[in-house]
């Protein structure tokens, strides 16, 4: 891949902590087990990886599938992509770059937290209708206004809390926040890291578990994540700004794909419900259309918002990306779930580069261009070219 390139994307999405990267040591490329050649390319029953991923059957030489995947690869080579994995029907259709390498995934952390909430909402440990005051939450740095403490937990997860207290980390739209106390909780969308960090604090207080231990037990272990290491993880940020710290995640591209595949299969994994029934539908139901977002530059992106997931709301019914949703982190970290094609695409633009954090991006326009190429590649059982 090219080491740097100025991104064509000028808008900045909120991100997690810009921390020192704690990446794992280089390891060999992931082991991939070839699926039997006689197996139909599209299967009715869900297919899941075990300890390693299965590969999609190799396309025939000169076939439409081969040509179209090569065109996607050629385009990826023009980007600052570090790694990309596309999974169709539970098998690896396309892989480029060191998909096993671990690095920070920025605001992808928020979509992961949304997945984690489901189990505890279903059990009653977390009631999303409770307010910050109800659960005894404030901020030790300066405190919250009475109206801010009326924000519900569901408002935090939708970026609609109306709390404009400084966050412990940057990378959001806080510079465009209205005056504190001016917006009723639930009435105004602003991508604000205070909301997301406080949602992490609420999770830990109400479940009695750290985010990272809960992730390890509830998701990483049953999903058989290949590269997740709890020792890399700790909540971080500037506690002089807010007591509610960020919760950065360090993941490999191939493990990001497993999380996306779990969402694609409605929380089911090898017949085991890791997320409660209906939770994926709830977290990907629109809470804010793009037109109602603030500031205007955020609205212009054209993405809706659910419960800590971005929604491709402008895709028409005939589009292969209709109904798709994604986790999105700064510089180009994505988990795109495409129900219409039974596909997941995980993408990483690793930073820092040479010790520098202010480097080029793979923005959503570029990422979605390659995503369209992959989801429309003619790689079904009738691939004849």
Buried (B, 14 or more C-beta within 10 A) or exposed (E): BEEEBEBEBEEBBBBBBBBEBBBBEEEEEBEBEEBEEEBEBEBEEBBBBEEBBBBBBEBEEEBBBBBBBEBBBEBBEEBBBBBBBBBBBBBBBBBBBBBBBBBBBBBBBBBBBBBBBBBBBBEEBBBBEBBBBEBEBBBEBEEBBEBBBBBBBBBBBBBBBBBBBBBBBBBBBBEBBEEBBEBEBBEBBBBBBBBBBBBBBBBBEBBEBBBBEBBBEBBBEEBBBBBBBEEBBBBBBBEEBBBBBBBBBBBBBBBBBBBBBBBBBBBBBEEEBBBBEEBBEBBBBBBBBBEBBBEEEBBEBBBBBBBBBBBBBBBEEEBBBBBBBBBBBBBBBBBBBBBBBBBBBBBBBBBBBEEEEEBBBBBBEBBBEBBBBBBBBBBBEEBEE
